[in-house]
Amino acid sequence: MGKYIVRRLLMMIPTFLGATFIIFTLAFTMPGDPLAGRCGQKPCPQNYVDWFRSFYGLDKPFIVQYLVYLGHLFTGNLGISNYTRNTVVHELAIRYPTTLKLALIAVLCEIIIGVTAGIVAGIRRGGFIDALVTVSTLVVIAIPVFVLGGLSQFAILKFNLNSIIPVTSNGSWRSLILPGVVLGSLYVAYVARLTRTNLVENLRADYVRTAYAKGMMPARAIGLHAMRNSLIPSITYVGASLGALMGGAIITERIFNINGVGSLIYRSINQRDGTTLVGAVLVIVVIYMVMTLVVDILYGYLDPRIGHE
């Protein structure tokens, strides 16, 4: 296991460097001038333009800009925002706690609602519950997130539930329940369908039939044999979705006025703040790689046949 983890960590280095170059290239070759609108309706004075480009290294060739940024990156310096003049680390630090809360609520919805619905539908395949789960997940998948968010806000206000479930967020756990459920709804639908499909397939497998033939109780046969194999694809999806959720959901955060990482990325694109954009996206890349490693390690515990050496 130790050799496998070290090998995977070493593989992350070229992946991270490649992602860094691609993201930096896209961010700093975006159309538009980062100085646009900074001095109101009038053009910025030439001395300010010269200082701005010199301070942020925009007067240097692109490859020099990248190498300088890469050198700062390995010291933990993600740069300084050209919009707020704060460090990118500070900008992320004040927003990630909110995004983390939102992501945890969405993931809990995935695990509790999605996995449970998939298991029940798989065990009761062909019945009313199975049909209900199938139809409801199709409806959720078909509805865009911004529509679902707007409808949920309308329903809360229509039935005067705003005092219980706020429709806008101030960063507290209670105010993030509704956006967390909306954000996790699509993932819940996919996890439920994925769990149900794999469970139905495994229940028809020979090893489950053999367990029944040996006199094993249905609950034990399902829980000990079929369930563990059925949850492997679901864990993969949950792990990947957690990486996506930790990166911030731009649409959901905009709908519910959440000051998270998604809003920071949206603002950075609008303001041509390339330094903040690159720093925020690189953190998301690191989270994805770490979550992928964690999911791969969990495989071995769920299915001993999967080796890591």
C-alpha positions as CSV (number, residue, x, y, z in Angstrom):
1,M,0.0,0.0,0.0
2,G,2.8,2.4,0.9
3,K,4.6,1.9,-2.5
4,Y,1.3,2.5,-4.3
5,I,0.6,5.8,-2.5
6,V,4.2,7.0,-3.2
7,R,3.9,6.0,-6.8
8,R,0.5,7.8,-7.1
9,L,1.9,10.9,-5.5
10,L,4.8,11.0,-7.9
11,M,2.4,10.7,-10.8
12,M,0.6,13.7,-9.5
13,I,3.6,16.0,-10.2
14,P,3.6,15.9,-14.0
15,T,-0.2,16.0,-13.9
16,F,-0.1,19.1,-11.7
17,L,2.5,20.8,-13.9
18,G,0.6,20.1,-17.1
19,A,-2.6,21.4,-15.5
20,T,-0.8,24.5,-14.3
21,F,0.5,25.3,-17.8
22,I,-2.9,24.8,-19.5
23,I,-4.8,26.9,-16.9
24,F,-2.2,29.7,-16.9
25,T,-2.3,29.8,-20.7
26,L,-6.1,30.0,-20.8
27,A,-6.3,32.6,-18.1
28,F,-3.7,35.0,-19.4
29,T,-4.7,34.7,-23.0
30,M,-8.3,35.6,-22.4
31,P,-9.6,38.3,-24.6
32,G,-10.0,41.7,-22.9
33,D,-7.9,44.1,-21.0
34,P,-7.5,43.6,-17.2
35,L,-7.3,47.4,-16.9
36,A,-10.7,48.0,-18.5
37,G,-13.0,49.9,-16.2
38,R,-10.5,50.3,-13.4
39,C,-10.4,54.1,-13.8
40,G,-14.1,54.6,-14.4
41,Q,-15.2,55.8,-17.8
42,K,-11.9,57.5,-18.6
43,P,-8.7,55.7,-19.7
44,C,-6.2,55.0,-16.9
45,P,-3.2,57.3,-16.7
46,Q,-0.1,56.0,-18.4
47,N,1.9,55.9,-15.2
48,Y,-0.7,53.7,-13.6
49,V,-0.8,51.4,-16.6
50,D,3.0,51.1,-16.6
51,W,2.9,50.3,-12.8
52,F,0.1,47.8,-13.1
53,R,1.7,45.9,-15.9
54,S,5.1,45.9,-14.2
55,F,3.7,44.9,-10.8
56,Y,1.8,41.9,-12.2
57,G,4.5,41.0,-14.7
58,L,2.2,41.6,-17.7
59,D,5.1,43.5,-19.5
60,K,7.2,40.3,-19.7
61,P,7.0,37.6,-22.3
62,F,4.4,34.9,-21.6
63,I,6.9,32.1,-20.9
64,V,8.7,34.3,-18.4
65,Q,5.4,35.1,-16.7
66,Y,4.7,31.4,-16.4
67,L,8.1,30.5,-15.0
68,V,8.0,33.3,-12.5
69,Y,4.5,32.2,-11.4
70,L,5.7,28.6,-11.2
71,G,8.6,29.6,-9.0
72,H,6.2,31.5,-6.6
73,L,3.8,28.6,-6.6
74,F,6.3,26.2,-5.1
75,T,6.8,28.5,-2.2
76,G,3.0,28.6,-1.5
77,N,2.5,32.0,-3.1
78,L,-0.5,32.0,-5.3
79,G,-0.1,35.7,-6.2
80,I,-2.0,38.9,-5.5
81,S,-5.5,39.6,-6.9
82,N,-5.4,42.6,-9.3
83,Y,-9.0,43.3,-8.2
84,T,-8.9,43.4,-4.4
85,R,-5.1,43.6,-4.0
86,N,-5.4,40.8,-1.4
87,T,-3.4,37.6,-1.7
88,V,-5.1,34.8,-3.5
89,V,-4.5,32.6,-0.5
90,H,-6.5,35.1,1.7
91,E,-9.3,35.3,-0.9
92,L,-9.6,31.5,-0.9
93,A,-9.3,31.2,2.9
94,I,-12.3,33.4,3.6
95,R,-14.5,31.5,1.0
96,Y,-13.5,27.9,1.3
97,P,-15.2,27.3,4.7
98,T,-18.6,28.3,3.2
99,T,-17.9,26.2,0.1
100,L,-16.9,23.2,2.3
101,K,-20.1,23.4,4.3
102,L,-22.1,23.5,1.0
103,A,-20.2,20.6,-0.4
104,L,-20.6,18.5,2.8
105,I,-24.4,19.1,2.8
106,A,-24.6,18.0,-0.9
107,V,-22.4,14.9,-0.3
108,L,-24.5,13.9,2.7
109,C,-27.6,14.1,0.5
110,E,-25.8,11.9,-2.1
111,I,-24.9,9.3,0.5
112,I,-28.0,9.3,2.6
113,I,-30.7,9.8,0.0
114,G,-29.0,8.6,-3.2
115,V,-27.5,5.4,-1.9
116,T,-30.5,4.5,0.2
117,A,-32.9,5.1,-2.7
118,G,-30.7,3.0,-5.0
119,I,-30.5,0.1,-2.5
120,V,-34.2,0.1,-1.8
121,A,-35.1,0.3,-5.6
122,G,-32.6,-2.5,-6.4
123,I,-33.9,-4.8,-3.7
124,R,-37.5,-4.1,-4.7
125,R,-36.8,-4.1,-8.5
126,G,-39.9,-4.1,-10.6
127,G,-42.1,-2.8,-7.8
128,F,-43.7,0.6,-7.1
129,I,-40.7,2.0,-5.2
130,D,-38.3,1.0,-8.0
131,A,-40.6,2.8,-10.5
132,L,-40.9,5.8,-8.2
133,V,-37.1,6.1,-7.9
134,T,-36.6,5.7,-11.6
135,V,-39.1,8.4,-12.6
136,S,-38.1,10.9,-9.9
137,T,-34.4,10.7,-10.8
138,L,-35.2,11.2,-14.4
139,V,-37.2,14.3,-13.6
140,V,-34.4,15.7,-11.4
141,I,-31.8,15.0,-14.1
142,A,-34.0,16.7,-16.7
143,I,-34.5,20.0,-14.7
144,P,-31.5,22.4,-14.9
145,V,-30.0,23.5,-11.6
146,F,-31.0,27.2,-12.0
147,V,-34.6,26.2,-12.6
148,L,-34.6,23.9,-9.6
149,G,-33.0,26.6,-7.4
150,G,-35.6,29.2,-8.5
151,L,-38.5,26.8,-7.9
152,S,-37.2,25.8,-4.5
153,Q,-36.9,29.5,-3.5
154,F,-40.5,30.2,-4.8
155,A,-41.9,27.2,-2.9
156,I,-40.2,28.4,0.4
157,L,-41.6,31.9,0.0
158,K,-45.0,30.7,-1.1
159,F,-45.5,28.6,2.0
160,N,-43.9,31.2,4.3
161,L,-41.0,28.8,5.3
162,N,-38.3,31.5,5.0
163,S,-38.0,31.7,8.8
164,I,-37.2,28.0,8.9
165,I,-35.2,27.5,5.7
166,P,-33.7,30.8,4.4
167,V,-33.7,31.4,0.6
168,T,-30.5,33.4,0.7
169,S,-27.3,32.4,2.5
170,N,-25.2,34.2,5.2
171,G,-22.7,31.3,5.4
172,S,-24.4,29.5,8.4
173,W,-25.2,25.8,8.2
174,R,-29.0,26.5,8.4
175,S,-28.9,29.0,5.5
176,L,-26.9,26.5,3.4
177,I,-29.4,23.6,3.7
178,L,-31.6,24.6,0.7
179,P,-28.7,25.4,-1.7
180,G,-26.9,22.3,-0.5
181,V,-30.0,20.1,-1.3
182,V,-30.4,21.8,-4.7
183,L,-26.7,21.4,-5.5
184,G,-26.7,17.8,-4.5
185,S,-30.0,16.9,-6.2
186,L,-28.4,16.0,-9.6
187,Y,-25.7,14.0,-7.9
188,V,-28.3,12.2,-5.7
189,A,-30.2,11.2,-8.9
190,Y,-27.1,9.8,-10.5
191,V,-25.9,8.0,-7.4
192,A,-29.4,6.4,-6.9
193,R,-29.5,5.1,-10.5
194,L,-25.9,3.9,-10.3
195,T,-26.4,2.1,-7.1
196,R,-29.7,0.5,-8.2
197,T,-28.3,-0.7,-11.5
198,N,-25.2,-2.3,-10.0
199,L,-27.1,-3.9,-7.1
200,V,-29.6,-5.5,-9.5
201,E,-26.8,-6.8,-11.6
202,N,-24.9,-8.2,-8.6
203,L,-28.1,-9.8,-7.2
204,R,-28.2,-11.9,-10.4
205,A,-24.6,-13.0,-10.1
206,D,-23.6,-16.6,-9.5
207,Y,-21.9,-15.9,-6.2
208,V,-25.1,-14.5,-4.7
209,R,-27.1,-17.4,-5.9
210,T,-24.5,-19.7,-4.4
211,A,-24.9,-17.9,-1.1
212,Y,-28.6,-18.4,-1.2
213,A,-28.1,-22.1,-2.1
214,K,-26.0,-22.5,1.0
215,G,-28.8,-21.3,3.2
216,M,-27.5,-17.8,3.9
217,M,-30.1,-15.3,5.0
218,P,-31.1,-12.8,2.3
219,A,-30.1,-9.8,4.4
220,R,-26.7,-11.3,5.0
221,A,-26.2,-12.3,1.4
222,I,-27.1,-8.9,0.1
223,G,-25.2,-7.0,2.8
224,L,-22.1,-9.1,2.8
225,H,-21.7,-10.0,-0.9
226,A,-23.8,-7.9,-3.3
227,M,-23.7,-4.6,-1.5
228,R,-19.9,-4.2,-1.3
229,N,-19.4,-4.8,-5.0
230,S,-22.4,-2.6,-5.8
231,L,-21.1,0.4,-3.9
232,I,-17.7,0.6,-5.7
233,P,-19.0,2.6,-8.7
234,S,-21.1,4.8,-6.3
235,I,-18.0,5.6,-4.2
236,T,-16.1,6.5,-7.3
237,Y,-18.9,9.0,-8.3
238,V,-19.2,10.4,-4.8
239,G,-15.5,11.0,-4.6
240,A,-15.4,12.7,-8.0
241,S,-18.4,14.8,-7.1
242,L,-16.8,15.9,-3.8
243,G,-13.9,17.3,-5.8
244,A,-16.3,19.2,-8.1
245,L,-18.4,20.5,-5.2
246,M,-15.3,21.7,-3.3
247,G,-14.4,23.7,-6.4
248,G,-17.6,25.7,-5.9
249,A,-20.8,25.6,-7.8
250,I,-21.0,28.9,-9.7
251,I,-24.7,28.7,-10.7
252,T,-25.9,27.6,-7.2
253,E,-23.8,30.2,-5.4
254,R,-25.0,32.9,-7.7
255,I,-28.7,31.9,-7.2
256,F,-28.5,31.8,-3.4
257,N,-26.0,34.7,-3.1
258,I,-23.3,32.5,-1.5
259,N,-19.8,34.1,-1.1
260,G,-17.9,30.9,-2.0
261,V,-15.2,29.8,-4.4
262,G,-17.6,29.5,-7.3
263,S,-18.5,33.2,-6.9
264,L,-14.8,34.0,-6.7
265,I,-14.1,32.2,-10.0
266,Y,-17.1,34.0,-11.6
267,R,-15.9,37.4,-10.5
268,S,-12.3,36.6,-11.5
269,I,-13.5,35.8,-15.1
270,N,-15.6,39.0,-15.3
271,Q,-12.8,41.2,-13.9
272,R,-10.0,39.5,-16.0
273,D,-8.3,38.7,-12.7
274,G,-6.1,36.0,-14.1
275,T,-4.0,35.5,-11.0
276,T,-7.0,34.7,-8.8
277,L,-8.5,32.5,-11.5
278,V,-5.4,30.4,-11.9
279,G,-4.9,30.0,-8.1
280,A,-8.6,29.0,-7.5
281,V,-8.6,26.5,-10.3
282,L,-5.3,25.0,-9.3
283,V,-6.6,24.3,-5.8
284,I,-9.6,22.5,-7.4
285,V,-7.1,20.4,-9.4
286,V,-5.3,19.4,-6.2
287,I,-8.5,18.5,-4.5
288,Y,-9.5,16.3,-7.5
289,M,-6.2,14.5,-7.4
290,V,-6.3,13.9,-3.7
291,M,-9.9,12.6,-3.8
292,T,-9.0,10.3,-6.7
293,L,-6.2,8.8,-4.6
294,V,-8.6,8.4,-1.6
295,V,-11.2,6.6,-3.7
296,D,-8.6,4.3,-5.2
297,I,-7.4,3.4,-1.7
298,L,-11.0,2.7,-0.6
299,Y,-11.4,0.2,-3.5
300,G,-9.0,-2.2,-1.7
301,Y,-11.1,-2.2,1.5
302,L,-14.4,-2.8,-0.4
303,D,-13.0,-5.5,-2.7
304,P,-10.0,-7.4,-1.5
305,R,-9.5,-8.7,-5.0
306,I,-8.3,-5.2,-6.1
307,G,-4.6,-4.9,-5.4
308,H,-2.5,-1.8,-4.9
309,E,0.9,-3.3,-5.5
